[in-house]
Amino acid sequence: MATNTYSIKELLKGTALLQEVTAKGWIRTFRSNRFIALNDGSTIHNIQCVVDFENTPESTLKRLTTGAAIAVTGTLVESQGKGQKFEIQVKDLEVLGDSDPETYPIQPKKHSLEFLREKAHLRVRTNTFSAVMRVRSALSFAIHQYFQQNGFYYVNTPVITGSDAEGAGEMFRVSTLDAKNPPLTEEGSVNYKEDFFGKETNLTVSGQLEAETYAMGLGKVYTFGPTFRAENSNTSRHLAEFWMIEPEVAFMDLDGNMDLAEDFIKYVLGYILEHCADDLEFLENRLLQEEKSKPQSERSEMTLREKIRFVLDNNFKRVSYTEAIDILKSSKPNKKKKFQYLIEEWGADLQSEHERYLVEKHFKAPVILFDYPAKIKAFYMRLNEDGNTVRAMDILFPGIGEIVGGSQREERLDVLLEKVKEMGIDEEELWWYLDLRKFGTAVHSGFGLGFERLVLFATGMTNIRDVIPFPRTPQNAEF
């Protein structure tokens, strides 16, 4: 009779107790020539496999090294030793893939995150990265589940585009022209008419504009895909390639947009609290250990799960940009010049330190700021009656500041044309976007959430390069 193969996660539930089972995975440790700690990626926990070393060939025992892939068959029993509830009494053991202990870099000791970034192809075999990636996967599933349950349609917007949604200009060019000898126009500039698409094209910075067109036909849509920014920014918060979630909804104003964003975030964070308990507990303890080396003033006031519950249990405080500026202007850190960027007047672009002050010190709740100055926001945001502010909103979180940016979109053709002209955007490039305002225009809204920022918040990691499998940053496209 064939023995059933189980994942380690299933075995640790104990349902196959006293049965003959097979498990496959990678050795984390092998000690006393007897005890294998085996992990297959299905859970943060290893299962202990007890080898009968007296009846196992010496040549096989020598191959039981950290990183080796093995298959074990034996009886699942309750463990007599401390530290684990169940273990496998091994009857049969096969080494599926050897791992040379002299050269395998992920040895059972503490490795720095910098070191592990250089080993991005193997770092998922550590507890920290396997936990982060399982949480990332669960969040990804919860995102789709939320939108599908709420009547949204999933839309795939193009990765190669001729438009710059943000007007930021920090885009990666896509071209098949010979870089050393491109065709030139009579004026001597590069002739993109001879390029693959017959015009200049780039990797997308956002799927928003295309998603808007679909919202204006399907009602409620969302995108969830890769976006690219050619910002030469080497911070712990920026990536050149990251994933964005962007819902767009027809007939919804800014208030509805804020309701949607709050409900959505609470849903996905609630999902991981329920489904990733072991990984979150591990990541929380990891964080507590890390913080011990920091001075008291720099330590978090909340543990990881407390921070997640803080978002779930508090109503997001809705505050206009104007009110926020008044609060910041008269705040202690501003008066005592403790802020790196002092707030002196209305119209200032808020920095992470200001956003965190509002959330963590002043309101002690997640904050939604709305009605921003038009000058610091994108062309597609709806102009308010005052002519100075737009119907924009940002959601601010403890620890990281802005996590969501969104707005009610400008649905009036004349106002949009004025904004496009003002910002020097080529009308012809956006003819199709402007068409939406000619044929059945209506109030509509949406927001964007950088997925890695969400994973950063949910896992307590401090560098965005550690929450995506293979980070793309300036001077780094390894793997």
C-alpha positions as CSV (number, residue, x, y, z in Angstrom):
1,M,0.0,0.0,0.0
2,A,1.4,3.4,-1.0
3,T,2.3,5.8,1.8
4,N,0.6,9.2,1.7
5,T,2.8,12.2,1.1
6,Y,1.9,15.2,3.3
7,S,3.0,18.8,3.6
8,I,4.7,19.6,6.9
9,K,1.9,22.0,7.7
10,E,-0.6,19.1,7.4
11,L,1.6,16.7,9.5
12,L,1.9,19.3,12.3
13,K,-1.9,19.2,12.7
14,G,-1.5,15.6,13.9
15,T,-4.4,14.2,11.9
16,A,-2.2,11.4,10.5
17,L,-1.0,10.4,14.0
18,L,0.4,6.8,14.2
19,Q,0.1,6.4,10.4
20,E,3.0,5.8,8.0
21,V,3.7,9.1,6.2
22,T,6.1,10.5,3.7
23,A,7.5,14.1,3.9
24,K,9.8,15.9,1.5
25,G,11.7,19.1,2.1
26,W,15.0,20.7,2.8
27,I,17.2,20.1,5.9
28,R,17.5,23.1,8.1
29,T,19.7,21.3,10.7
30,F,20.9,17.8,11.5
31,R,22.2,17.3,15.0
32,S,23.6,14.4,17.1
33,N,23.6,12.3,14.0
34,R,20.0,11.7,14.8
35,F,17.6,14.7,14.6
36,I,16.7,16.3,11.3
37,A,14.8,19.6,11.3
38,L,12.9,19.4,8.0
39,N,11.1,22.3,6.3
40,D,9.2,22.3,3.0
41,G,8.0,25.9,2.9
42,S,4.4,25.2,3.8
43,T,4.8,26.6,7.3
44,I,7.3,28.5,9.5
45,H,7.6,25.4,11.7
46,N,10.0,22.5,10.9
47,I,9.1,18.8,11.7
48,Q,11.6,16.8,13.6
49,C,12.6,13.5,11.8
50,V,14.4,11.0,14.1
51,V,16.9,8.8,12.2
52,D,17.9,5.4,13.4
53,F,21.6,6.2,12.8
54,E,22.8,2.7,13.9
55,N,20.9,1.2,10.9
56,T,21.6,4.0,8.4
57,P,24.7,3.8,6.2
58,E,27.5,6.2,7.2
59,S,27.6,7.4,3.6
60,T,24.0,8.5,3.8
61,L,24.4,10.2,7.2
62,K,27.3,12.3,5.7
63,R,25.0,13.6,3.0
64,L,22.4,14.9,5.6
65,T,23.6,18.5,5.5
66,T,21.9,21.9,5.7
67,G,20.1,22.7,2.4
68,A,20.0,19.1,1.2
69,A,16.6,18.0,-0.3
70,I,15.4,14.7,1.2
71,A,12.3,12.4,1.3
72,V,11.6,10.6,4.6
73,T,9.0,7.9,5.3
74,G,8.1,6.7,8.8
75,T,5.5,6.9,11.5
76,L,4.1,10.2,12.8
77,V,4.2,10.0,16.6
78,E,3.8,12.4,19.5
79,S,7.2,13.8,20.4
80,Q,8.8,12.9,23.7
81,G,11.3,15.8,23.5
82,K,10.7,19.4,24.1
83,G,10.1,22.0,21.3
84,Q,7.8,20.0,19.1
85,K,4.5,18.2,19.4
86,F,5.0,15.6,16.7
87,E,7.9,13.9,15.0
88,I,8.5,11.3,12.3
89,Q,10.3,8.1,13.4
90,V,12.1,7.5,10.1
91,K,12.1,4.1,8.5
92,D,13.3,5.1,5.1
93,L,15.3,8.0,4.0
94,E,16.4,9.2,0.5
95,V,18.7,12.1,-0.3
96,L,17.1,13.8,-3.4
97,G,19.6,16.6,-3.8
98,D,22.9,17.1,-2.0
99,S,24.0,20.5,-0.6
100,D,27.7,21.1,-0.1
101,P,28.2,22.5,3.4
102,E,31.4,24.3,2.4
103,T,29.6,26.4,-0.3
104,Y,25.9,26.5,0.8
105,P,25.5,30.1,1.9
106,I,22.3,29.8,4.1
107,Q,23.8,28.1,7.1
108,P,21.8,27.8,10.4
109,K,23.0,31.1,11.9
110,K,21.9,34.8,11.8
111,H,22.5,36.4,8.4
112,S,22.2,40.1,7.7
113,L,19.4,41.2,5.4
114,E,22.1,42.9,3.2
115,F,23.9,39.6,2.8
116,L,20.6,37.8,2.0
117,R,19.7,40.3,-0.7
118,E,22.9,39.1,-2.5
119,K,21.5,35.6,-2.3
120,A,17.9,36.5,-3.3
121,H,17.5,33.1,-5.1
122,L,18.1,31.2,-1.8
123,R,16.9,33.7,0.9
124,V,13.3,32.3,0.8
125,R,14.7,29.2,2.6
126,T,15.2,31.3,5.8
127,N,12.4,31.7,8.3
128,T,12.2,35.4,7.8
129,F,11.8,35.4,4.1
130,S,9.5,32.3,3.9
131,A,7.2,34.0,6.4
132,V,7.3,37.3,4.5
133,M,6.5,35.6,1.2
134,R,3.7,33.5,2.6
135,V,2.1,36.7,4.0
136,R,2.6,38.4,0.6
137,S,0.8,35.5,-1.1
138,A,-2.1,35.6,1.4
139,L,-2.5,39.4,1.0
140,S,-2.5,38.9,-2.8
141,F,-5.2,36.3,-2.6
142,A,-7.3,38.5,-0.2
143,I,-7.0,41.5,-2.5
144,H,-8.6,39.5,-5.4
145,Q,-11.1,37.9,-3.0
146,Y,-12.3,41.3,-1.7
147,F,-12.8,42.8,-5.2
148,Q,-14.4,39.7,-6.6
149,Q,-16.9,39.5,-3.7
150,N,-17.8,43.1,-4.1
151,G,-18.7,43.1,-7.8
152,F,-15.5,44.3,-9.3
153,Y,-14.0,43.0,-12.6
154,Y,-10.3,42.3,-12.9
155,V,-8.7,44.2,-15.8
156,N,-5.2,43.8,-17.2
157,T,-3.9,47.2,-18.4
158,P,-0.9,47.4,-20.7
159,V,2.7,47.2,-19.3
160,I,3.9,49.0,-22.5
161,T,2.3,52.4,-22.9
162,G,2.7,55.7,-24.8
163,S,1.2,57.8,-21.9
164,D,2.6,59.0,-18.6
165,A,-0.3,58.8,-16.2
166,E,1.4,60.7,-13.4
167,G,3.0,63.3,-15.6
168,A,6.2,62.5,-13.6
169,G,8.3,61.7,-16.6
170,E,10.4,59.1,-14.7
171,M,9.8,56.3,-17.2
172,F,11.7,53.4,-18.6
173,R,11.9,53.7,-22.4
174,V,10.9,50.6,-24.5
175,S,12.7,50.5,-27.8
176,T,14.1,48.0,-30.4
177,L,16.2,50.7,-32.1
178,D,20.0,50.2,-32.2
179,A,21.3,52.1,-29.2
180,K,24.6,52.8,-30.9
181,N,23.3,53.8,-34.2
182,P,19.6,54.8,-34.0
183,P,17.8,56.2,-37.1
184,L,17.6,60.0,-37.1
185,T,15.1,62.6,-38.3
186,E,16.3,65.5,-40.6
187,E,16.6,67.6,-37.5
188,G,19.0,65.1,-36.0
189,S,16.8,63.6,-33.2
190,V,16.0,59.9,-32.8
191,N,13.3,58.9,-35.3
192,Y,10.9,56.9,-33.3
193,K,8.6,56.4,-36.3
194,E,11.0,53.6,-37.2
195,D,10.8,52.0,-33.8
196,F,8.7,48.9,-33.1
197,F,5.5,50.7,-32.2
198,G,6.1,53.7,-34.5
199,K,6.3,56.1,-31.6
200,E,8.0,56.6,-28.2
201,T,6.8,54.0,-25.7
202,N,7.6,53.3,-22.0
203,L,7.0,50.9,-19.2
204,T,3.8,51.9,-17.4
205,V,3.9,53.9,-14.2
206,S,0.2,53.2,-13.5
207,G,-2.7,51.4,-15.1
208,Q,-5.1,54.1,-13.9
209,L,-6.0,55.9,-17.1
210,E,-6.8,52.7,-18.9
211,A,-8.7,51.3,-15.9
212,E,-10.8,54.5,-15.9
213,T,-11.9,53.7,-19.5
214,Y,-13.1,50.2,-18.3
215,A,-14.8,51.6,-15.2
216,M,-16.8,53.8,-17.6
217,G,-18.2,50.6,-19.2
218,L,-18.1,47.9,-16.6
219,G,-18.9,50.1,-13.6
220,K,-16.4,48.7,-11.1
221,V,-12.9,47.4,-12.1
222,Y,-9.5,46.9,-10.5
223,T,-6.0,46.3,-11.8
224,F,-3.3,44.5,-9.9
225,G,0.0,44.4,-11.8
226,P,3.6,45.5,-12.2
227,T,4.4,49.2,-12.6
228,F,7.8,50.9,-13.2
229,R,9.4,54.1,-12.0
230,A,12.8,55.2,-13.2
231,E,13.5,57.3,-10.1
232,N,17.1,57.2,-9.1
233,S,16.1,56.7,-5.5
234,N,18.2,54.4,-3.3
235,T,15.9,54.6,-0.2
236,S,14.3,51.8,1.8
237,R,10.9,52.8,0.5
238,H,11.5,52.8,-3.3
239,L,11.7,50.2,-6.0
240,A,12.0,50.6,-9.8
241,E,9.6,47.7,-10.3
242,F,6.7,47.2,-8.0
243,W,3.1,46.0,-8.0
244,M,0.1,48.3,-7.8
245,I,-3.6,47.7,-6.9
246,E,-5.8,50.3,-8.6
247,P,-9.6,50.1,-8.4
248,E,-11.7,52.6,-10.4
249,V,-15.5,53.0,-9.9
250,A,-18.1,54.8,-12.0
251,F,-20.7,57.0,-10.3
252,M,-18.6,57.2,-7.1
253,D,-17.4,60.5,-5.5
254,L,-14.5,61.1,-3.1
255,D,-16.5,60.1,0.0
256,G,-17.3,56.8,-1.6
257,N,-13.7,56.4,-2.6
258,M,-12.5,56.9,1.0
259,D,-15.1,54.4,2.3
260,L,-14.0,51.9,-0.3
261,A,-10.3,52.3,0.5
262,E,-10.9,51.9,4.3
263,D,-13.1,48.9,3.9
264,F,-10.7,47.2,1.5
265,I,-7.6,47.7,3.7
266,K,-9.4,46.5,6.8
267,Y,-10.5,43.4,4.9
268,V,-7.1,42.3,3.6
269,L,-5.3,43.0,6.9
270,G,-8.1,41.1,8.8
271,Y,-7.6,38.2,6.4
272,I,-3.9,37.8,7.2
273,L,-4.5,38.1,11.0
274,E,-6.8,35.1,10.6
275,H,-4.8,33.1,8.1
276,C,-1.2,33.8,8.8
277,A,-1.1,33.6,12.6
278,D,2.2,31.6,12.8
279,D,4.1,33.7,10.4
280,L,2.9,37.0,12.0
281,E,3.9,35.7,15.4
282,F,7.3,34.8,14.1
283,L,7.8,38.2,12.4
284,E,6.6,40.0,15.5
285,N,9.1,38.2,17.7
286,R,11.8,38.9,15.1
287,L,11.0,42.6,15.3
288,L,11.0,42.6,19.1
289,Q,14.5,41.1,19.1
290,E,15.7,43.7,16.5
291,E,14.4,46.6,18.6
292,K,16.2,45.5,21.7
293,S,19.4,46.9,20.2
294,K,17.7,50.3,19.6
295,P,17.5,53.2,22.1
296,Q,14.1,53.3,23.8
297,S,13.1,56.5,22.0
298,E,13.5,54.7,18.6
299,R,11.5,51.6,19.5
300,S,7.9,51.1,18.2
301,E,5.2,51.8,20.7
302,M,3.2,48.9,19.2
303,T,4.1,45.3,18.3
304,L,3.5,44.1,14.8
305,R,0.1,42.6,15.4
306,E,-0.9,45.5,17.6
307,K,-0.2,47.8,14.7
308,I,-2.4,45.7,12.4
309,R,-5.2,45.7,14.9
310,F,-4.7,49.5,15.4
311,V,-5.7,49.9,11.7
312,L,-8.6,47.4,12.0
313,D,-10.0,48.7,15.3
314,N,-9.9,52.5,14.6
315,N,-12.1,54.5,12.2
316,F,-9.8,56.3,9.8
317,K,-9.8,60.0,10.8
318,R,-10.7,62.2,7.8
319,V,-9.0,65.5,7.8
320,S,-8.7,68.2,5.1
321,Y,-5.1,69.1,4.0
322,T,-5.8,72.7,5.2
323,E,-6.6,71.4,8.7
324,A,-3.6,69.2,8.7
325,I,-1.3,72.1,7.8
326,D,-2.7,74.1,10.7
327,I,-2.1,71.2,13.1
328,L,1.5,70.7,11.8
329,K,2.3,74.4,11.8
330,S,1.5,74.7,15.5
331,S,2.9,71.3,16.5
332,K,5.8,71.0,18.9
333,P,8.3,69.4,16.5
334,N,7.6,72.2,14.0
335,K,7.9,75.0,16.5
336,K,11.1,73.5,18.0
337,K,12.5,72.9,14.5
338,K,12.6,69.1,15.1
339,F,11.1,68.4,11.7
340,Q,13.7,68.0,8.9
341,Y,11.2,69.8,6.6
342,L,9.6,72.7,8.5
343,I,6.0,73.5,7.6
344,E,5.8,77.2,7.0
345,E,2.9,77.7,4.7
346,W,-0.1,76.2,3.0
347,G,0.8,74.4,-0.2
348,A,3.8,72.5,1.2
349,D,4.1,68.9,0.0
350,L,3.9,66.7,3.1
351,Q,6.8,64.4,3.9
352,S,6.8,61.1,5.7
353,E,7.7,62.7,9.1
354,H,4.6,64.9,8.9
355,E,2.3,62.1,7.9
356,R,3.6,59.9,10.8
357,Y,3.2,62.8,13.3
358,L,-0.5,63.1,12.3
359,V,-1.1,59.4,12.6
360,E,1.1,58.4,15.6
361,K,1.1,61.5,17.8
362,H,-1.8,63.8,17.0
363,F,-4.8,61.6,16.0
364,K,-3.5,58.2,17.2
365,A,-5.5,56.6,14.3
366,P,-5.0,56.0,10.6
367,V,-5.7,59.3,8.8
368,I,-7.2,60.1,5.4
369,L,-6.1,63.6,4.2
370,F,-8.3,65.1,1.4
371,D,-8.6,68.3,-0.7
372,Y,-5.0,68.9,-1.5
373,P,-3.6,71.9,-3.3
374,A,-4.1,71.4,-7.1
375,K,-0.4,72.5,-7.7
376,I,1.1,69.4,-6.0
377,K,-1.3,66.9,-7.5
378,A,-1.8,65.2,-10.9
379,F,-3.8,66.7,-13.8
380,Y,-6.7,64.2,-13.7
381,M,-7.9,65.1,-10.2
382,R,-11.2,66.9,-9.9
383,L,-10.9,70.6,-9.3
384,N,-12.9,71.9,-6.3
385,E,-15.1,75.0,-6.6
386,D,-12.4,77.1,-4.8
387,G,-10.2,76.6,-7.8
388,N,-7.2,75.9,-5.5
389,T,-7.7,72.4,-4.3
390,V,-8.5,69.1,-5.8
391,R,-10.7,66.1,-4.7
392,A,-7.6,64.0,-3.8
393,M,-7.1,61.8,-0.8
394,D,-4.1,60.0,0.8
395,I,-4.3,57.4,3.5
396,L,-1.6,57.6,6.2
397,F,-0.5,54.6,8.3
398,P,1.6,54.3,11.5
399,G,5.3,53.5,10.8
400,I,5.2,54.2,7.0
401,G,3.2,57.3,6.3
402,E,1.3,57.3,3.0
403,I,0.0,53.9,1.8
404,V,-2.8,54.9,-0.5
405,G,-3.2,57.8,-3.0
406,G,-6.5,58.4,-4.8
407,S,-9.0,61.0,-6.1
408,Q,-12.2,61.8,-7.6
409,R,-11.3,62.1,-11.3
410,E,-12.1,65.2,-13.3
411,E,-15.2,64.4,-15.4
412,R,-15.7,67.8,-17.0
413,L,-14.1,68.1,-20.4
414,D,-13.5,71.8,-20.4
415,V,-11.8,71.7,-17.0
416,L,-9.7,68.7,-17.9
417,L,-8.6,70.4,-21.2
418,E,-7.5,73.4,-19.2
419,K,-5.5,71.3,-16.8
420,V,-3.8,69.3,-19.6
421,K,-2.8,72.6,-21.3
422,E,-1.6,74.1,-18.0
423,M,0.7,71.1,-17.3
424,G,2.0,71.0,-20.9
425,I,0.6,67.5,-21.7
426,D,0.1,66.6,-25.3
427,E,-3.7,66.5,-26.0
428,E,-3.2,64.2,-29.0
429,E,-1.5,61.6,-26.8
430,L,-4.6,61.5,-24.5
431,W,-7.3,61.7,-27.2
432,W,-8.9,58.5,-26.0
433,Y,-8.9,59.6,-22.3
434,L,-10.5,62.9,-23.2
435,D,-13.1,60.9,-25.3
436,L,-14.5,59.5,-22.0
437,R,-15.6,63.1,-21.1
438,K,-17.4,63.5,-24.4
439,F,-19.4,60.3,-24.5
440,G,-21.5,59.7,-21.3
441,T,-19.2,61.3,-18.8
442,A,-20.0,60.8,-15.1
443,V,-18.5,61.3,-11.7
444,H,-15.9,58.5,-11.0
445,S,-13.1,57.8,-8.6
446,G,-10.3,55.5,-7.7
447,F,-7.1,55.0,-5.8
448,G,-3.7,53.3,-6.1
449,L,-2.0,51.2,-3.4
450,G,1.6,50.1,-3.8
451,F,1.4,46.4,-2.9
452,E,4.9,46.3,-1.4
453,R,4.1,49.2,1.0
454,L,1.2,47.1,2.2
455,V,3.4,44.0,2.6
456,L,6.0,46.2,4.4
457,F,3.4,47.3,6.9
458,A,1.9,43.8,7.4
459,T,5.3,42.1,8.0
460,G,7.1,44.7,9.9
461,M,10.1,44.6,7.6
462,T,11.9,47.9,7.3
463,N,13.3,47.8,3.7
464,I,11.0,47.4,0.7
465,R,13.7,45.3,-1.0
466,D,12.9,42.6,1.5
467,V,9.2,42.2,0.6
468,I,9.5,41.4,-3.1
469,P,11.2,38.3,-4.4
470,F,13.7,39.9,-6.7
471,P,14.1,43.7,-6.0
472,R,14.9,46.0,-8.9
473,T,16.7,49.2,-7.7
474,P,19.2,51.6,-9.2
475,Q,22.4,49.7,-10.3
476,N,20.7,46.4,-9.5
477,A,18.9,44.0,-11.8
478,E,20.6,40.8,-10.6
479,F,18.7,37.4,-10.9
